[in-house]
Amino acid sequence: MHKVQAQGILSAQNGMNMYRGCTHRCIYCDSRSKCYQMDHDFEDVQVKINAPELLDQALRKKRKKCMISTGAMGDPYIHLEEQLQLTRRCLEVICDHGFGLAIQTKSARILRDLDLLTAINEKTKCVVQITLTTYDEELCKVLEPNVSTTKERFEVLKIMRDRGIPTLVWLDPILPWINDTEENLRGVMDYCIAAQVHGIICFGMGLTLRDGNREYFYAQLDRHFPGMKERYMAKYGKLYQVVSPRNERLMGIFRELCAKNDILSSVQGCFDYLRQFEAKGPQQMSLPWT
Protein backbone atom coordinates (compact mmCIF):
# COMPACT_ATOMS: atom_id res chain seq x y z
CA MET A 1 0.00 0.00 0.00
CA HIS A 2 0.96 3.63 -0.24
CA LYS A 3 -0.64 6.55 1.58
CA VAL A 4 -1.65 9.85 0.00
CA GLN A 5 -3.18 13.10 1.17
CA ALA A 6 -6.22 13.36 -1.10
CA GLN A 7 -7.58 16.71 -2.28
CA GLY A 8 -11.21 15.62 -2.14
CA ILE A 9 -13.31 12.60 -1.24
CA LEU A 10 -16.88 12.97 -2.59
CA SER A 11 -17.79 12.71 -6.27
CA ALA A 12 -20.50 14.82 -7.87
CA GLN A 13 -22.89 11.91 -7.19
CA ASN A 14 -21.84 11.73 -3.51
CA GLY A 15 -19.78 8.60 -3.95
CA MET A 16 -16.43 8.02 -2.26
CA ASN A 17 -13.59 5.54 -2.14
CA MET A 18 -11.13 5.47 0.73
CA TYR A 19 -9.01 2.92 -1.09
CA ARG A 20 -7.98 2.92 -4.76
CA GLY A 21 -7.02 -0.56 -5.85
CA CYS A 22 -7.83 -3.88 -4.24
CA THR A 23 -6.30 -7.10 -2.90
CA HIS A 24 -9.29 -9.41 -3.40
CA ARG A 25 -7.94 -10.60 -6.79
CA CYS A 26 -11.36 -11.37 -8.28
CA ILE A 27 -10.52 -12.65 -11.74
CA TYR A 28 -13.09 -10.48 -13.54
CA CYS A 29 -12.58 -7.12 -11.81
CA ASP A 30 -13.59 -4.18 -14.02
CA SER A 31 -11.70 -1.73 -11.80
CA ARG A 32 -8.46 -2.96 -13.37
CA SER A 33 -9.51 -1.33 -16.65
CA LYS A 34 -7.08 1.22 -18.07
CA CYS A 35 -9.87 3.75 -18.55
CA TYR A 36 -9.79 4.50 -14.81
CA GLN A 37 -6.22 5.78 -15.23
CA MET A 38 -4.77 4.18 -12.13
CA ASP A 39 -1.12 5.19 -12.05
CA HIS A 40 0.04 2.40 -9.73
CA ASP A 41 -0.15 -1.39 -9.53
CA PHE A 42 -3.67 -2.48 -8.72
CA GLU A 43 -2.61 -4.49 -5.64
CA ASP A 44 -0.45 -1.58 -4.40
CA VAL A 45 -3.52 0.02 -2.88
CA GLN A 46 -3.61 3.79 -2.67
CA VAL A 47 -4.85 4.79 0.77
CA LYS A 48 -6.53 8.18 1.15
CA ILE A 49 -5.33 8.61 4.68
CA ASN A 50 -7.20 11.89 5.26
CA ALA A 51 -10.54 10.57 3.97
CA PRO A 52 -12.46 10.96 7.27
CA GLU A 53 -11.38 14.58 7.66
CA LEU A 54 -12.25 15.40 4.05
CA LEU A 55 -15.65 13.75 4.43
CA ASP A 56 -16.37 15.71 7.59
CA GLN A 57 -15.56 18.97 5.80
CA ALA A 58 -17.69 18.02 2.79
CA LEU A 59 -20.76 17.04 4.82
CA ARG A 60 -20.59 20.22 6.92
CA LYS A 61 -20.95 22.25 3.71
CA LYS A 62 -23.97 20.39 2.35
CA ARG A 63 -27.29 22.19 2.68
CA LYS A 64 -29.38 19.08 2.18
CA LYS A 65 -29.01 15.57 3.56
CA CYS A 66 -28.47 12.80 1.03
CA MET A 67 -27.21 9.25 0.60
CA ILE A 68 -23.43 8.75 0.66
CA SER A 69 -22.22 5.75 -1.31
CA THR A 70 -19.01 3.77 -1.24
CA GLY A 71 -17.68 0.57 -2.76
CA ALA A 72 -18.31 1.14 -6.46
CA MET A 73 -14.62 1.40 -7.42
CA GLY A 74 -12.89 -0.13 -4.41
CA ASP A 75 -14.14 -2.42 -1.66
CA PRO A 76 -14.28 -0.52 1.64
CA TYR A 77 -13.50 -3.71 3.55
CA ILE A 78 -10.29 -4.93 1.95
CA HIS A 79 -7.71 -6.46 4.26
CA LEU A 80 -6.06 -3.10 5.02
CA GLU A 81 -9.25 -1.90 6.70
CA GLU A 82 -8.58 -4.19 9.66
CA GLN A 83 -5.51 -2.10 10.44
CA LEU A 84 -6.40 1.37 9.16
CA GLN A 85 -10.14 1.57 9.97
CA LEU A 86 -10.73 4.37 7.46
CA THR A 87 -14.12 2.97 6.54
CA ARG A 88 -15.23 2.83 10.15
CA ARG A 89 -14.11 6.40 10.77
CA CYS A 90 -16.01 7.57 7.68
CA LEU A 91 -19.13 5.75 8.86
CA GLU A 92 -18.83 7.58 12.16
CA VAL A 93 -18.76 10.89 10.29
CA ILE A 94 -21.81 9.93 8.22
CA CYS A 95 -23.68 8.87 11.35
CA ASP A 96 -22.75 12.01 13.28
CA HIS A 97 -24.00 14.28 10.48
CA GLY A 98 -27.23 12.34 9.93
CA PHE A 99 -26.62 11.34 6.31
CA GLY A 100 -27.73 8.09 4.69
CA LEU A 101 -25.41 5.34 3.50
CA ALA A 102 -25.29 2.93 0.55
CA ILE A 103 -22.28 0.68 1.06
CA GLN A 104 -21.12 -2.12 -1.23
CA THR A 105 -18.75 -4.97 -0.34
CA LYS A 106 -17.92 -8.64 -0.80
CA SER A 107 -16.49 -8.98 2.70
CA ALA A 108 -17.95 -10.21 5.97
CA ARG A 109 -15.67 -7.66 7.65
CA ILE A 110 -18.62 -5.30 7.36
CA LEU A 111 -20.06 -7.03 10.43
CA ARG A 112 -17.43 -5.29 12.54
CA ASP A 113 -19.33 -2.06 11.91
CA LEU A 114 -22.80 -3.42 12.54
CA ASP A 115 -23.25 -0.95 15.40
CA LEU A 116 -22.71 2.03 13.09
CA LEU A 117 -24.79 0.58 10.25
CA THR A 118 -27.64 0.08 12.71
CA ALA A 119 -27.28 3.59 14.10
CA ILE A 120 -27.33 5.14 10.62
CA ASN A 121 -30.36 3.08 9.65
CA GLU A 122 -32.24 4.18 12.76
CA LYS A 123 -31.74 7.83 11.79
CA THR A 124 -32.08 7.67 8.03
CA LYS A 125 -31.45 4.77 5.66
CA CYS A 126 -28.52 2.41 5.42
CA VAL A 127 -28.45 0.02 2.47
CA VAL A 128 -25.90 -2.79 2.47
CA GLN A 129 -25.04 -4.10 -0.99
CA ILE A 130 -23.44 -7.52 -1.36
CA THR A 131 -22.13 -9.08 -4.57
CA LEU A 132 -23.12 -12.71 -5.15
CA THR A 133 -22.01 -14.47 -8.31
CA THR A 134 -21.41 -18.11 -7.56
CA TYR A 135 -23.38 -20.62 -5.48
CA ASP A 136 -20.61 -23.25 -5.68
CA GLU A 137 -18.21 -22.57 -2.80
CA GLU A 138 -15.19 -24.12 -4.49
CA LEU A 139 -15.76 -22.18 -7.69
CA CYS A 140 -16.21 -19.04 -5.61
CA LYS A 141 -12.71 -19.50 -4.17
CA VAL A 142 -11.34 -19.56 -7.73
CA LEU A 143 -13.28 -16.58 -9.09
CA GLU A 144 -13.00 -14.46 -5.91
CA PRO A 145 -9.98 -15.89 -4.06
CA ASN A 146 -9.21 -13.35 -1.33
CA VAL A 147 -12.71 -12.48 -0.19
CA SER A 148 -15.50 -13.95 1.92
CA THR A 149 -17.18 -16.97 0.36
CA THR A 150 -20.73 -16.85 -0.91
CA LYS A 151 -22.02 -18.62 2.21
CA GLU A 152 -20.27 -16.07 4.42
CA ARG A 153 -21.83 -13.24 2.46
CA PHE A 154 -25.22 -14.94 2.77
CA GLU A 155 -24.75 -14.89 6.54
CA VAL A 156 -24.10 -11.15 6.33
CA LEU A 157 -27.36 -10.68 4.42
CA LYS A 158 -29.30 -12.63 7.04
CA ILE A 159 -27.80 -10.61 9.88
CA MET A 160 -28.75 -7.38 8.13
CA ARG A 161 -32.25 -8.75 7.59
CA ASP A 162 -32.57 -9.48 11.30
CA ARG A 163 -31.37 -5.96 12.15
CA GLY A 164 -33.90 -4.37 9.80
CA ILE A 165 -31.15 -3.04 7.52
CA PRO A 166 -32.23 -3.21 3.85
CA THR A 167 -30.00 -5.05 1.41
CA LEU A 168 -29.40 -5.17 -2.32
CA VAL A 169 -27.51 -7.93 -4.12
CA TRP A 170 -25.37 -7.40 -7.20
CA LEU A 171 -25.80 -10.52 -9.35
CA ASP A 172 -22.84 -9.65 -11.49
CA PRO A 173 -20.87 -10.86 -13.34
CA ILE A 174 -22.06 -14.18 -14.72
CA LEU A 175 -19.27 -15.77 -16.75
CA PRO A 176 -20.19 -17.70 -19.90
CA TRP A 177 -19.51 -21.46 -19.63
CA ILE A 178 -18.34 -21.05 -16.02
CA ASN A 179 -21.19 -19.97 -13.73
CA ASP A 180 -23.97 -19.29 -16.26
CA THR A 181 -26.03 -22.33 -15.26
CA GLU A 182 -29.59 -22.66 -14.02
CA GLU A 183 -28.32 -24.48 -10.94
CA ASN A 184 -26.03 -21.60 -10.04
CA LEU A 185 -28.70 -18.98 -10.64
CA ARG A 186 -31.31 -20.78 -8.57
CA GLY A 187 -28.81 -21.34 -5.77
CA VAL A 188 -27.93 -17.65 -5.56
CA MET A 189 -31.59 -16.69 -5.83
CA ASP A 190 -32.48 -19.05 -2.98
CA TYR A 191 -30.01 -17.12 -0.82
CA CYS A 192 -31.54 -13.81 -1.86
CA ILE A 193 -35.07 -15.01 -1.15
CA ALA A 194 -34.14 -16.43 2.25
CA ALA A 195 -32.37 -13.20 3.20
CA GLN A 196 -35.37 -11.14 2.05
CA VAL A 197 -33.24 -8.76 0.00
CA HIS A 198 -34.97 -5.60 -1.18
CA GLY A 199 -33.62 -5.76 -4.69
CA ILE A 200 -31.16 -7.43 -7.06
CA ILE A 201 -29.07 -5.53 -9.59
CA CYS A 202 -28.50 -7.68 -12.67
CA PHE A 203 -27.41 -6.19 -15.99
CA GLY A 204 -27.84 -9.52 -17.76
CA MET A 205 -26.03 -12.83 -17.80
CA GLY A 206 -22.50 -11.95 -18.84
CA LEU A 207 -19.69 -9.54 -18.08
CA THR A 208 -17.82 -6.60 -19.51
CA LEU A 209 -14.20 -6.70 -20.66
CA ARG A 210 -12.06 -3.65 -21.34
CA ASP A 211 -8.37 -3.07 -21.88
CA GLY A 212 -6.67 -3.81 -18.61
CA ASN A 213 -9.16 -6.15 -17.01
CA ARG A 214 -9.45 -8.31 -20.18
CA GLU A 215 -5.77 -9.25 -20.05
CA TYR A 216 -5.93 -10.15 -16.36
CA PHE A 217 -9.14 -12.13 -16.85
CA TYR A 218 -7.71 -14.12 -19.75
CA ALA A 219 -4.53 -14.89 -17.80
CA GLN A 220 -6.66 -16.26 -14.96
CA LEU A 221 -8.71 -18.34 -17.42
CA ASP A 222 -5.47 -19.89 -18.67
CA ARG A 223 -4.48 -20.63 -15.10
CA HIS A 224 -7.73 -22.11 -13.83
CA PHE A 225 -9.73 -23.15 -16.93
CA PRO A 226 -7.36 -24.45 -19.63
CA GLY A 227 -8.73 -23.83 -23.12
CA MET A 228 -11.40 -21.37 -21.94
CA LYS A 229 -9.52 -18.25 -23.12
CA GLU A 230 -9.48 -19.55 -26.68
CA ARG A 231 -13.21 -20.25 -26.46
CA TYR A 232 -13.86 -16.68 -25.31
CA MET A 233 -11.63 -15.18 -27.99
CA ALA A 234 -13.28 -17.22 -30.73
CA LYS A 235 -16.80 -16.12 -29.79
CA TYR A 236 -16.30 -12.61 -28.36
CA GLY A 237 -12.99 -11.30 -29.70
CA LYS A 238 -12.48 -7.90 -28.09
CA LEU A 239 -16.14 -7.13 -27.47
CA TYR A 240 -16.88 -4.96 -24.47
CA GLN A 241 -20.19 -6.68 -23.73
CA VAL A 242 -19.76 -10.44 -23.26
CA VAL A 243 -23.24 -12.00 -23.18
CA SER A 244 -23.87 -15.58 -22.14
CA PRO A 245 -25.49 -17.82 -24.78
CA ARG A 246 -27.97 -18.70 -22.01
CA ASN A 247 -28.85 -15.09 -21.24
CA GLU A 248 -32.45 -15.10 -22.43
CA ARG A 249 -33.45 -18.26 -20.56
CA LEU A 250 -31.64 -17.36 -17.35
CA MET A 251 -32.99 -13.81 -17.32
CA GLY A 252 -36.49 -15.24 -17.67
CA ILE A 253 -35.92 -17.37 -14.56
CA PHE A 254 -34.43 -14.39 -12.74
CA ARG A 255 -37.38 -12.10 -13.46
CA GLU A 256 -39.89 -14.81 -12.58
CA LEU A 257 -38.29 -15.49 -9.19
CA CYS A 258 -38.00 -11.79 -8.38
CA ALA A 259 -41.65 -11.16 -9.24
CA LYS A 260 -42.82 -14.18 -7.26
CA ASN A 261 -40.88 -13.11 -4.16
CA ASP A 262 -41.50 -9.35 -4.35
CA ILE A 263 -37.86 -8.52 -5.03
CA LEU A 264 -37.08 -5.33 -6.95
CA SER A 265 -35.41 -6.38 -10.21
CA SER A 266 -35.31 -3.17 -12.24
CA VAL A 267 -31.75 -1.84 -12.43
CA GLN A 268 -33.00 1.74 -12.56
CA GLY A 269 -35.42 1.04 -9.72
CA CYS A 270 -32.58 -0.28 -7.57
CA PHE A 271 -30.40 2.74 -8.33
CA ASP A 272 -33.28 5.08 -7.53
CA TYR A 273 -33.73 3.31 -4.20
CA LEU A 274 -30.03 3.65 -3.39
CA ARG A 275 -30.13 7.40 -4.06
CA GLN A 276 -33.36 8.12 -2.19
CA PHE A 277 -32.67 9.68 1.21
CA GLU A 278 -35.19 8.89 3.94
CA ALA A 279 -35.43 10.68 7.26
CA LYS A 280 -36.81 8.47 10.02
CA GLY A 281 -36.71 10.95 12.86
CA PRO A 282 -36.34 14.65 13.59
CA GLN A 283 -33.60 15.97 11.33
CA GLN A 284 -31.69 19.12 12.08
CA MET A 285 -32.33 21.63 9.31
CA SER A 286 -29.14 22.57 7.50
CA LEU A 287 -28.73 26.32 7.64
CA PRO A 288 -27.61 28.30 4.57
CA TRP A 289 -24.24 29.14 6.11
CA THR A 290 -23.43 25.53 7.16
N, C-alpha and C positions, 0 to 999 in steps of 0.2 A: 504494500500500500504506500501511498504518498499523500501527505496532507497539504491542503491549499487553503488560503484565505479567500473565500468566494466574494464576488462583488454583489451578488443578489441570490435569492433563493426561490422566489415564487415566479412562475411563468404567467403569461397574460391570462391563462385559464385557471390560475390558482393551483397549479401543480408544482410539486417540488421533488427533488432527489438529493438526499444527503450523501449518497454514494454514486459514483460514476464508474461503471464497470461492475464485474460480478465474479464470484468464485464458485457458483453452483455448477458450471460446466454443462448446462443443458445443451444437447447436441444441436438443437434447432434455433438457438437464440437469435432473434432479429436484432437485438441491441448491438450485435457485433458488426452490423452493416456499416460500410464506409460512409454512407450518407450522413451519419451522425457525427462525423468528423472528430472522433476520439483520437487525441494525439498521444496516447500512451497504450501500452499493452492492456488488453481487456481485463486480465486477471490482476494487473497492477492497479488496484482500485484507487481512484481518486477520492479522497475523503474531504468533504467540505466542513472543516473543523469548526467553523463559526456559524454553522447552519442554525442552531437554536437562537443565537443572538440576532441574526438577520431576520428570522421568522418573527421574532418578537417585535422588531422594528416595523416590519411590513404589516403585521396585524394591527398594531397601534394606529396606523395611518388609514386603515380601511373604514369607510363610513357605514358600510353595510355588512352584516354577517353573511358568510357563505360557506360552502363546503371546500375544504382543503384536501387535495388528493396527493397520494404518493405511491410509488411502486411501478409506474408505467415504464420507466426506462432503467430502473435499477431496484432490485429487491431491498426493502428497508430492513430486512432481517437476515442479511448475509452474516457469515461467521464473525466478521469484525465487530458487529453490533454487540456481541457479548462483552467485548472489552470496552468499546467506545461509548456505547449507549446514546448515540446521537438521535436515534429514532425516539427513544423514550423521552429524552429531553424536549424534542419537538412536540411530542404528544402532550407533554405537560404545558407547553406554551399554548397549544390549541385549546386545551381544556380550560386553562386560566382565562383565556380571552372569550370563551363561549362560542367558538366556531365549530362547524361540523367537520367530519372526517370521512374520507373514502380511501381506505388503505388496501393495497394489493400485495400479496406475498405467496410464496410456496412453502414457507417455513413454519413449523410448529413453535418456533421461538416467539411468535406473536403472543403466545399464552403468558409469557412473562409480564406483558403489559395489560393483562386482562382488567386490572383495577382501573387503569386510565381509559381503556376502551369503554368500560361500563359507565364511568363517570361522564365521559363525553356524550354517550348515548342517552343518559338520563337528562342532560341539558338540551341537547339538540338531536343530531342523528349521526351515528357512527355505522358505516357500512364496511364490513370486512369482505374482501374479495380474495378468493382462493382459486388457483389454477389447478384443474384436474384434466389429465389427458389420457391416463392409462390405468385401467383396472388391474391388470396383471402386475403384481408387485415386483417380480424379477425383471420384467421389461421396463418398469418404471426406473429401476436402479441403473439401467443402461441409458435410457433417454435423459434422465435427470439425476445424475450420479451423486451430486453433493448436496442434496436437499431432502427434506422430509418425504417419506414415501406417501403414496396415495392414501393408504389406511391412516397414517398419522394426520394427514390433512383432513380426512373425513372426521377424525376425532375433534379436530379444531372446529369444524363446522357444527358438530353436535354441541360442543360446549358453548359456542356463540348462540346457537338456537336456545339452549337452556337459560342463557343470560338475557334473552330478549334482544340480542344484537342482530340486525338483519345482515344477510350474507348474499353475495353474488358469486357464481362460479364462472370462470373462463374455461370453456371447453375448446381449447385451442393450444397448439395445433394438433390436427389429426393427420398422421403421416401415411401416405399411400403405401399399401402392401406391408405395413408394419403394425399400426394400431387402428386401421380403418375397418374394423369388423363389427358385426352386429353384437357379438358377445361383449366386446369392449365397451361399446356405446351403452348397452343396457346395464352393464355393471356400474359404469360411472353414473348413469342416470338413477340407478337404485340408491346410490349414495346421496345424490342430490335430493331425491324424494324423501329419504329417511331423515335428512338434515333439515328439511323444510326450507330450502333456499328460496329467497325472494325471486331471483331471476338467474338466467344462464345466458352468458354472452357467447354466441357461436357464429362465426362469420361464414361457416360452411365447412365441409369435410375436406381439409387440405392444409396447406401452409404457404407462406410466402418466402421467397429466396431472393436476396439481393447480393450484390458484390460485397464480400466480406463475410457474411454469414453463410453464403452458399459454399464457399471453399471449406469452411470449418465443418459444415454439415456433411459434405461429401467425404471429407477425410474420416469422419466418425462412422459413416456408412461403411467405408472400406474396412475400418477396424472391427466393427461389430456385426455387420451384415454383408459378408463377401458377395460380390456380384450385384448388390443393390444399386450402387452408384451408376453402373452402366445402364441399368433398367430405367433409372430416373432420367439420365441424360438422353436415352433413346426416345422417351416419351415426351419429356418436358423441355429439353435443351436448356436455354437460359431464361425461360419464362419466369416472370415475377410471381404470378399466381399459379400455384401447383394444386390442382383440384383432383381429389380422389375419383377413380372410376365408379366408386360406389356412392358418390355424393348424393345423388337424387334419392336413392332408397334410404340411406341413413338419415338424411335430413327429414324425410317423411316420418320416420320413427321418432326422431327428436321432437318434432313439432307435435306429434300425437301425444307423446308422454308429457310434454309441458302443458298442453291444453287440458289433459285429463287430470293433472295434479296441480292446476292453478299456479303454474310457474311462469313468470314473465319470460318470453322468448324473443321478443323484438330487440334487436341490437340498439336501435334508437331509443326504445322505451327504457332499456337498462341504463343507457348513458344519461337520459333525462332524469331518471331516478337518482343516479349518483350525483348529479349536479344540483338537485333540489334541496335547498336548506330548509330544515324544519325546526322551529322553536317549540320546545315542550314545556317551558316554564317562563317566568318573567325574565325578559331579556333587557339588559341595560341599553338604552338608546345611545347609539354612537353620535357624539356631538360633532358639528361641522369642523371644529378645530382639533379633533382627535384622530 
